[in-house]
Structure formats: C-alpha cells, structure tokens
Amino acid sequence: ATYEPAVDRRLTFAELNGRSNQVANALRGLGVEHGDRVGLLLMNGAEFVETFFACGKIGAVNVPLNWRLVADELEFIIGDAGCTALVFSGEFAEVAAELRRRGTTSVEHWIQLGGGDDVIDYDQWRSAASADEPEASGSADDLLFIMYTSGTTGMPKGVMHSHDTVLWAVLTIASTSDFHIGDRFLNSLPMFHVGALAPVISCIYTGVTLVIMKAFDPAESWRLIREEKVTNSLMVPAMLQFMLATYDPDETDLSTLRWVMSGAAPVPVNLINQYTDMGIEIHQVYGLTESCGPACLIGSADATSRAGSTGKAFFFTRVRVIDTDGNDCPPGQPGEVLVAGPHIMLGYWKREEATAETIVDGWLHTGDVATMDEDGFVTIVDRVKDMLISGGENVYPAEIENVLLGHEKITDAGVIGIPSEKWGESPMAIVVRSDESLTADDVIQFTHGKLAPFKTVKAVEFVDEIPRNPSGKILKKDLRQRYDYAAPE
C-alpha cells in the first residue's frame, strides 16, 4: 500500500491537540500503558507530531526511528528498546513486513498510515477514537523518548530523555533563540533527529507556526519561504550549499526570512558570508542528542562579527573546555567540550557503563574539540575521534574542510587521516567538485599558504557525494574504510 501525507494541510493548535488526544486514546485502547515503548517509523508530517505528543500524554515512550536504516539495523533498535507498537508510513511498508516476517521483535501492534494487509489502518484507528483529553500519565522523570545515536562508533545507543529534560530543553531554546510571536518556522530536517525534534516541540510550546516539509528539497524550500512568509529555519551546512545552488533572485522573496539556524558540523565562514550578503543571518548552533539539542548558540548581534563561532552557552546551560587532565583550558587552547544543565539526558538505555563514562559529576563529556575565548564564545574544532596526528601535531579535519569549501569549484569536502611512513598520518581530502577541470594538484596547492604545512592536503579523491548521516555529519568511518592507502610522500 502507498500513502502520501496530505499536502497543504493546515491545522490549528487546537486541531492538532484533538488529533493527538485521539491517538492517545486509541493507543490506550490497544493496551499501550505507561512506560511502554512505541516506535515511530515516520517521515515528517502531522502524524509524527500528533503521535509523539499522544505517547507523552499517556506516559508511553516514543522511539523515533531513522527511516534511512535497513531492516537489520531497525531490528536491533526496536529490539533493544523493546517496542510493543510500531507506527509507520507506507514508504516503509516493505521493511515493516520484513520485520514482521522475521518475528524477532516485541512489536504486537503494527499501525500503518493508509493501512495495508494485516495491519491497523492509522487514519481509521485514530478517527474512531475520542478527541477528549486522556487522563495524563507521564511527567517529571518519566521517559518521554529514547533516541538512538547514529552509531558511528559502534552499535547505536538509546539516549533517554524525560518529560523534565525535554521541558528544560524547550525553555532553554525559547529563552535563547531569536523567536518572535507570529514567526513561521520551516522544518525539513527529519524529526527522528533531536536537531529537528527539539525546535519543533519548542515552536509548538511558544505558538510559532510550523511549516513542515516531508523531506528537504532546495527549490521547494525557496518556494515555501516566499509563499508561506517563512521567518526562520533550520538547515545543516550541506543543505545551505544546496540552497545556494538553486537560488534564483528573480523567483525568490527573502524579505521575511531573518535567520537560519545551522549545526551538525561547523559552518564554513565563506558560507556564512554568502548568506549575510543576501541579508540572511546564519546562527550557528551546537548541540547533541544527549543534551536534547541545546549547548551553544550564536545570536543575531554576533552572527556576522564572530562568524565561525557557535556562540556562548544557551541559558540554563553551562559549558567548559578542558584539557586531558580535566583542567579548564586557557582562552584559545583546544580541549574537550563539557556540557551541563537540566536538559542533559538521564543516560543511555540499558547502558549503565557507557552512561557513567559520558556523564561525570553532572558534566556531559561530548567528545568534541573546541576553543573558548575570553568572552565565552566557543568555536568547534572537530570530534576527538576524528582528529589525526601528523608529525606529533594535532590536526583537526574540520579546519581543513573549512578552507577547502572556500574554493569556488568545490561544493563539498571531507578530510580524513591516512597512514604516512614519514609523519604517522597525513590529511587526505575527499572532494565533490562543481567543475571537472579541478585537479587533485589544484586542491593540494589551494591549501598551501592557508594552512600550516603539516595541515596541508597530501592526497585527493573526487566523488559525486560525501556520505553523511541524517543529521548532516560526515561519516568519517566510511571514508576511512574506503580510502586506507598510505600517503604519497
């Protein structure tokens, strides 16, 4: 069965709440109880939002699922979380059927948008239920959702967030971000990722109109910005690049768009400047699934003058940068980022040891490397695990990537370390070029003079696309497996 989410459907907050009540009552009718886990295998749409809040109302636990995963990966997550119900859309009917055929999960109730063979028809099931407010069951430290990390360093871990941690994340975002009454927020990032889910929840709590795209499309995004008078949005750096490639000043009205929040990876300064020239502020944000989103944000007053920084800590949030001995780094010295606040996760689902390693004395150890200046502005340098050491010097790929993206013929780039007999490791660039005339030597020479010699690129591979996870982070592990030859030096 196929199912297409409604296009141009408009719901008031009261209508959304009524639909959410119906789903909550329908879930209770199936026997879903407080603490039970409900899997959401849904693309962006009203059904995702109403089901998420429905689970919250009755104390059930949402498990948003990355719909880019294959059956084996979903089987692990659904099994690890112990989901007893799965709500899915028609696009994923085949993978859901495969999971049912295997019979290895704990799912008892299969609920499909648009219906299908031997499954519950979501629309009929919801419509038949009462729209009255169910008796509220979840609150405080009760779990609201378990969100699985991308698993770039091993098997995915379920990040546990409660009603309280999510409420504090909402308060944090609302009090720090430049949202106004009457704003209209465009979201096209998948809501199975906290980078989209937290702002979506915040918009609902603050009365901001949500314009939800099923999936990102740059040309369609420009049309929606014009026709829906969008005031703000959220896009990862790669999306910002795609937006520029389809920008047509004759067809686009940017008069309402104040800012675009961007995170998941450091935003290249030249990209920030290009949008600034268009009159659009890029507010670089830094956050994690483990912090329910918020960590650092740069506001309107500093977005241009401090381009490249991800700003200072959100309200209700504390951030430190420490050295390997656990001491605070002096201004400008790279170290690991630590985050604390009431929106930090409760821990990893059934992973007490991993929780204890990650949260120490109330501080979340992020594994990210950054510098902090005298005024508290943080600049993300890279992931600790992505750092390479060349001739005894620490080299952070993000710094090199930022330089490469300043080349007019390079649309995307990823940097990894490859073995070097002379230096231990050397930087290699994987590049997406916009002009076939660009050569490997051109790329190598471009980094000379812009970076210290030990940071300059020593090898180049051209590709059609850089592999990224749904949140926009480059899958460095995939690149390292693909390109494991020694540096030519």
Buried (B, 14 or more C-beta within 10 A) or exposed (E): EEBEBEEEEEBEEEBBBBBBBBBBBBBBEBEBEEEBBBBBBBBBBBBBBBBBBBBBBBBBBBBBBBBEBEBEBBBBBBBBBBBBBBBBBBBBBEBBBBBBEEEEBEBEBBBBBBBBEEBBBBEEBBEEBEBEEBEEBBEEEBBBBBBBBBBBEEEBBBBBBBBBBBBBBBBBBBEBBBBEEEBBBBBBBBBBBBBBBBBBBBBBBBEBBBBBBBEBBBBBBBEBBBEEBBBBBBBBBBBBBBBBEBBEEEEBEBEBBBBBBBBBBBBBBBBBBBBBEEEBBBBBBBBBBBBBBBBBBBBEEBBBEBBBBBBBBBBBBEBBBBEEEEEEBEEEEBBBBBBBBBBBBBBBBBBEEBBEEBBEEEBBBBBBBBBBEEEEBBBBBBBBEBBBEBEEBBBBBBBBBBBBBBBEBBBBBBBBBBEBEEBBBBBBBBBBBEEEEBEBEBBBEBBEEEBEEBBBBBBBBBBEEBBBBBBBBBBBBBBBEEBEEEBEE
